[in-house]
Amino acid sequence: MTQTRALLLAAGFGTRLSPLTDKWPKCLMPIGQRPLLAYWLEYVKLMGIGKTLVNLHYHHGIVYDFLNCSIYQERVQSIFEPVLLGTAGTIRANIEFIGTNTLLLVHADNWSVCDWKSFLTFHHYQRPENCPITMMTFSCENPSSCGILELDDTGIVKMMHEKVSQPPGNLANAAVYLIEPEVVHWILDRPLISDFSTEVLPFFMGRIATWHNKVVHRDIGTPEVLVKAQFDSMPDISIPMDDSWGKNYLKNPIFSEINQLINTSNQN
């Protein structure tokens, strides 16, 4: 899959996770004993994607130090955004990196476990014709907090309801996409567009294929969800933590803070 590039969005503030995110970035929150972003970087490697770009903003120095670990230096690039550009804006700003390749676009503050090779294979070889986007879907526990989808008989998105009080079901947008150059060019031609979900996806409605994640997908947006993620089945991958960054990470106070949340949750 060398004709695919990966863009991992890791620049957000993680406001709903405060105070955990006051001193530590959301994208490096522990899931088990490993930082969330490390899982995404291993998933990209498993898919055979050769080049990865991570955008940075909030706590960017901490994230940069993590990406500067030896295991990532040769295959991962980072780009600092002094002002957040929005998802579509980040795509536009990094067109040279994307080129004419398929783009894996990920909100890397989500936690996912699934068959990643199957997701990529579906997009490249099995998706319905005339669909330049494949959207990962999942079954949402709290539908009013998600973008809920309505699909046609072939699994193509025909309507999306963004965080409405009475959504028609629980099939949700996982904010993980595979995107063809047609979509990137459409964004380039519209320099005022910044948000992918609310400004790009509506234009391509009826041309968005879906692939369902049947294992685990969570938006690590609140302390409660972060606690739940600690008890999910972990993917069968190896993420070494024996360098200096990894050893220091395992001593980080964030672990004791999460353990306190777990203890409080058990008491309730």
ZIPE-V383852 format. One record per residue. N is the residue number from 1. RES is the residue in one letter. PSI is psi in radians with two decimals (* if undefined). BURIAL is I if it has 16 or more other C-alpha atoms within 10 Angstrom, else O. Layout:
n->N res->RES psi->PSI burial->BURIAL
n->N res->RES psi->PSI burial->BURIAL
//
This chain:
n->1 res->M psi->0.73 burial->O
n->2 res->T psi->-0.23 burial->O
n->3 res->Q psi->0.30 burial->O
n->4 res->T psi->2.40 burial->I
n->5 res->R psi->2.69 burial->I
n->6 res->A psi->2.31 burial->I
n->7 res->L psi->1.94 burial->I
n->8 res->L psi->2.08 burial->I
n->9 res->L psi->1.98 burial->I
n->10 res->A psi->0.52 burial->I
n->11 res->A psi->-0.08 burial->I
n->12 res->G psi->2.86 burial->I
n->13 res->F psi->-0.46 burial->I
n->14 res->G psi->0.74 burial->I
n->15 res->T psi->-0.70 burial->O
n->16 res->R psi->-0.28 burial->O
n->17 res->L psi->-0.02 burial->I
n->18 res->S psi->2.47 burial->O
n->19 res->P psi->0.02 burial->O
n->20 res->L psi->-0.63 burial->I
n->21 res->T psi->0.05 burial->I
n->22 res->D psi->-0.61 burial->O
n->23 res->K psi->-0.06 burial->O
n->24 res->W psi->2.37 burial->I
n->25 res->P psi->2.55 burial->I
n->26 res->K psi->-0.69 burial->I
n->27 res->C psi->-0.22 burial->I
n->28 res->L psi->0.26 burial->I
n->29 res->M psi->2.46 burial->I
n->30 res->P psi->2.37 burial->I
n->31 res->I psi->1.93 burial->I
n->32 res->G psi->-2.21 burial->O
n->33 res->Q psi->0.25 burial->O
n->34 res->R psi->2.59 burial->I
n->35 res->P psi->2.50 burial->I
n->36 res->L psi->-0.81 burial->I
n->37 res->L psi->-0.52 burial->I
n->38 res->A psi->-0.64 burial->I
n->39 res->Y psi->-0.78 burial->I
n->40 res->W psi->-0.70 burial->I
n->41 res->L psi->-0.58 burial->I
n->42 res->E psi->-0.63 burial->O
n->43 res->Y psi->-0.78 burial->I
n->44 res->V psi->-0.74 burial->I
n->45 res->K psi->-0.75 burial->O
n->46 res->L psi->-0.60 burial->O
n->47 res->M psi->-0.14 burial->I
n->48 res->G psi->0.33 burial->I
n->49 res->I psi->2.18 burial->I
n->50 res->G psi->-0.50 burial->I
n->51 res->K psi->2.36 burial->I
n->52 res->T psi->2.43 burial->I
n->53 res->L psi->2.33 burial->I
n->54 res->V psi->2.20 burial->I
n->55 res->N psi->2.52 burial->I
n->56 res->L psi->2.60 burial->I
n->57 res->H psi->-1.35 burial->I
n->58 res->Y psi->2.30 burial->I
n->59 res->H psi->0.67 burial->I
n->60 res->H psi->-0.54 burial->I
n->61 res->G psi->-0.69 burial->O
n->62 res->I psi->-0.77 burial->O
n->63 res->V psi->-0.67 burial->I
n->64 res->Y psi->-0.73 burial->I
n->65 res->D psi->-0.69 burial->O
n->66 res->F psi->-0.80 burial->I
n->67 res->L psi->-0.31 burial->I
n->68 res->N psi->0.01 burial->I
n->69 res->C psi->2.60 burial->O
n->70 res->S psi->-0.56 burial->O
n->71 res->I psi->-0.26 burial->O
n->72 res->Y psi->-0.28 burial->O
n->73 res->Q psi->-0.67 burial->O
n->74 res->E psi->-0.34 burial->O
n->75 res->R psi->-0.06 burial->O
n->76 res->V psi->2.28 burial->I
n->77 res->Q psi->2.78 burial->I
n->78 res->S psi->2.70 burial->I
n->79 res->I psi->2.19 burial->I
n->80 res->F psi->2.27 burial->O
n->81 res->E psi->1.83 burial->O
n->82 res->P psi->-0.61 burial->O
n->83 res->V psi->2.29 burial->O
n->84 res->L psi->2.32 burial->I
n->85 res->L psi->-0.19 burial->I
n->86 res->G psi->2.77 burial->I
n->87 res->T psi->-0.85 burial->I
n->88 res->A psi->-0.63 burial->I
n->89 res->G psi->-0.66 burial->I
n->90 res->T psi->-0.69 burial->I
n->91 res->I psi->-0.83 burial->I
n->92 res->R psi->-0.72 burial->I
n->93 res->A psi->-0.27 burial->O
n->94 res->N psi->0.61 burial->O
n->95 res->I psi->-0.57 burial->O
n->96 res->E psi->-0.63 burial->O
n->97 res->F psi->-0.76 burial->I
n->98 res->I psi->-0.74 burial->I
n->99 res->G psi->-2.37 burial->O
n->100 res->T psi->0.41 burial->I
n->101 res->N psi->2.79 burial->I
n->102 res->T psi->2.50 burial->I
n->103 res->L psi->2.19 burial->I
n->104 res->L psi->1.99 burial->I
n->105 res->L psi->2.12 burial->I
n->106 res->V psi->2.31 burial->I
n->107 res->H psi->1.75 burial->I
n->108 res->A psi->0.16 burial->I
n->109 res->D psi->0.18 burial->I
n->110 res->N psi->2.76 burial->I
n->111 res->W psi->2.10 burial->I
n->112 res->S psi->2.52 burial->I
n->113 res->V psi->2.17 burial->I
n->114 res->C psi->-3.04 burial->O
n->115 res->D psi->1.60 burial->O
n->116 res->W psi->-0.63 burial->O
n->117 res->K psi->-0.62 burial->O
n->118 res->S psi->-0.69 burial->O
n->119 res->F psi->-0.82 burial->I
n->120 res->L psi->-0.71 burial->I
n->121 res->T psi->-0.72 burial->O
n->122 res->F psi->-0.83 burial->I
n->123 res->H psi->-0.79 burial->I
n->124 res->H psi->-0.49 burial->O
n->125 res->Y psi->-0.23 burial->O
n->126 res->Q psi->-0.17 burial->O
n->127 res->R psi->2.71 burial->I
n->128 res->P psi->2.63 burial->I
n->129 res->E psi->2.70 burial->O
n->130 res->N psi->0.46 burial->O
n->131 res->C psi->1.74 burial->I
n->132 res->P psi->-0.01 burial->I
n->133 res->I psi->2.35 burial->I
n->134 res->T psi->2.20 burial->I
n->135 res->M psi->2.25 burial->I
n->136 res->M psi->2.43 burial->I
n->137 res->T psi->2.85 burial->I
n->138 res->F psi->2.88 burial->I
n->139 res->S psi->2.02 burial->I
n->140 res->C psi->2.35 burial->I
n->141 res->E psi->-0.50 burial->O
n->142 res->N psi->1.40 burial->O
n->143 res->P psi->-0.53 burial->I
n->144 res->S psi->-0.20 burial->I
n->145 res->S psi->0.05 burial->O
n->146 res->C psi->2.98 burial->I
n->147 res->G psi->1.83 burial->I
n->148 res->I psi->2.42 burial->I
n->149 res->L psi->2.61 burial->I
n->150 res->E psi->2.26 burial->I
n->151 res->L psi->2.72 burial->I
n->152 res->D psi->-3.03 burial->O
n->153 res->D psi->-0.29 burial->O
n->154 res->T psi->0.11 burial->O
n->155 res->G psi->0.24 burial->I
n->156 res->I psi->2.43 burial->I
n->157 res->V psi->2.18 burial->I
n->158 res->K psi->-0.30 burial->I
n->159 res->M psi->2.55 burial->I
n->160 res->M psi->2.32 burial->I
n->161 res->H psi->1.91 burial->I
n->162 res->E psi->1.82 burial->I
n->163 res->K psi->1.01 burial->O
n->164 res->V psi->2.78 burial->O
n->165 res->S psi->-0.55 burial->O
n->166 res->Q psi->1.29 burial->O
n->167 res->P psi->2.65 burial->I
n->168 res->P psi->1.12 burial->O
n->169 res->G psi->-2.94 burial->O
n->170 res->N psi->0.22 burial->I
n->171 res->L psi->2.05 burial->I
n->172 res->A psi->2.74 burial->I
n->173 res->N psi->2.16 burial->I
n->174 res->A psi->-0.05 burial->I
n->175 res->A psi->0.63 burial->I
n->176 res->V psi->2.14 burial->I
n->177 res->Y psi->2.65 burial->I
n->178 res->L psi->2.23 burial->I
n->179 res->I psi->2.35 burial->I
n->180 res->E psi->2.79 burial->I
n->181 res->P psi->-0.50 burial->I
n->182 res->E psi->-0.71 burial->O
n->183 res->V psi->-0.73 burial->I
n->184 res->V psi->-0.76 burial->I
n->185 res->H psi->-0.65 burial->O
n->186 res->W psi->-0.73 burial->O
n->187 res->I psi->-0.74 burial->I
n->188 res->L psi->-0.60 burial->I
n->189 res->D psi->-0.07 burial->O
n->190 res->R psi->1.38 burial->O
n->191 res->P psi->-0.25 burial->O
n->192 res->L psi->-0.17 burial->O
n->193 res->I psi->2.34 burial->I
n->194 res->S psi->-0.48 burial->I
n->195 res->D psi->2.25 burial->O
n->196 res->F psi->-0.77 burial->I
n->197 res->S psi->-0.77 burial->O
n->198 res->T psi->-0.30 burial->O
n->199 res->E psi->-0.48 burial->O
n->200 res->V psi->-0.91 burial->I
n->201 res->L psi->-0.71 burial->I
n->202 res->P psi->-0.60 burial->I
n->203 res->F psi->-0.57 burial->O
n->204 res->F psi->0.22 burial->O
n->205 res->M psi->2.36 burial->I
n->206 res->G psi->-0.06 burial->I
n->207 res->R psi->0.44 burial->I
n->208 res->I psi->1.95 burial->I
n->209 res->A psi->2.82 burial->I
n->210 res->T psi->2.58 burial->I
n->211 res->W psi->2.21 burial->I
n->212 res->H psi->2.23 burial->I
n->213 res->N psi->1.94 burial->I
n->214 res->K psi->0.00 burial->O
n->215 res->V psi->-1.46 burial->O
n->216 res->V psi->2.33 burial->I
n->217 res->H psi->2.20 burial->I
n->218 res->R psi->2.49 burial->I
n->219 res->D psi->1.93 burial->I
n->220 res->I psi->1.20 burial->I
n->221 res->G psi->-0.32 burial->I
n->222 res->T psi->2.78 burial->O
n->223 res->P psi->-0.62 burial->I
n->224 res->E psi->-0.74 burial->O
n->225 res->V psi->-0.65 burial->O
n->226 res->L psi->-0.70 burial->I
n->227 res->V psi->-0.79 burial->I
n->228 res->K psi->-0.66 burial->O
n->229 res->A psi->-0.46 burial->I
n->230 res->Q psi->-0.32 burial->I
n->231 res->F psi->0.10 burial->O
n->232 res->D psi->2.77 burial->I
n->233 res->S psi->2.23 burial->O
n->234 res->M psi->2.53 burial->O
n->235 res->P psi->2.65 burial->O
n->236 res->D psi->1.24 burial->O
n->237 res->I psi->2.74 burial->O
n->238 res->S psi->2.19 burial->O
n->239 res->I psi->1.74 burial->O
n->240 res->P psi->2.47 burial->O
n->241 res->M psi->0.55 burial->I
n->242 res->D psi->0.08 burial->O
n->243 res->D psi->3.12 burial->O
n->244 res->S psi->-0.68 burial->O
n->245 res->W psi->-0.80 burial->O
n->246 res->G psi->-0.73 burial->I
n->247 res->K psi->-0.71 burial->O
n->248 res->N psi->-0.64 burial->O
n->249 res->Y psi->-0.76 burial->I
n->250 res->L psi->-0.23 burial->I
n->251 res->K psi->0.04 burial->O
n->252 res->N psi->2.42 burial->O
n->253 res->P psi->-0.31 burial->O
n->254 res->I psi->-0.53 burial->I
n->255 res->F psi->-0.76 burial->I
n->256 res->S psi->-0.58 burial->O
n->257 res->E psi->-0.71 burial->O
n->258 res->I psi->-0.66 burial->I
n->259 res->N psi->-0.64 burial->O
n->260 res->Q psi->-0.72 burial->O
n->261 res->L psi->-0.70 burial->I
n->262 res->I psi->-0.77 burial->I
n->263 res->N psi->-0.72 burial->O
n->264 res->T psi->-0.73 burial->O
n->265 res->S psi->-0.70 burial->O
n->266 res->N psi->-0.63 burial->O
n->267 res->Q psi->-0.53 burial->O
n->268 res->N psi->* burial->O
//
